[in-house]
Amino acid sequence: MGVKIVVPNKTTLKKVFKDSGIQLGAGSMDLIETECVLLAKRMATRCREGNIKRLTPELFFIAMGRN
């Protein structure tokens, strides 16, 4: 069974764009969600490569790739 990944609330994401005066076209939200999942996967890979077993705020820079 696959892992269900939940991205930030759609309403919150839409508000970010609306507050910047940007309209989201059809399918844009799906692409944003896909990008969020890819970002999380890259972060998890960096943690694994950095031998991090538990991601904490103090180690977040490693997940972000900022050594």
N, C-alpha and C positions, 0 to 999 in steps of 0.2 A: 504494500500500500504506500502510495506517495505521500510526501509531506505537503500539507496545505499551507501555503504561504499567504499571509494576510498583509496587504500593503496599507499605508495610511488611509484614513477615511477619505472617500471620494469627495465628500462635501468640503473637507479641508483643502484638498488639492485644487478643487475648482475655485475656491475662494482666493487662493494664492494668485491664480491667473486673473481672476476677475478684478482683484484689487490692483493689479498692474495694468488693467485695461486691455487684457488679451482675451479674445474669444477662442474657445476650444472647438475645433471642427469635429465632425463625426469620426469616431475611431481614435481620436487623440488620447482619450482617457485610457483606452486599452494599451496604447503604446507607452504611456507614462507608467502604467502598472507593470508592464513587461520590463521596462528599464529599472524600476525599483527592485524587481526580483533579481535581475542581472547584477545590480549593485550589491545586493545582499549576498549573492553567490560569490562575487569577487572578494567581498569582505571575509566571508567564511574561509575561502581559500588562503587568504593572507594570514588569517589566524592559525590555520592548520600548518602552513609553512613556517610560521613563527613559533610553533609549538605551544600555542596558547590553548589551554583546556577550558578556561572560563573567561569570557570577555567582560572586562570591567571598565568603568569610565577612565581609569588610569591607563588602561591599555588600548583604548579606542583608537589612538593615533596609529597603531600598528594595523588595525583593520582598515583604516582609511589609506594606508600606504605611505604614511608620513613618518619615515624612520628618522 
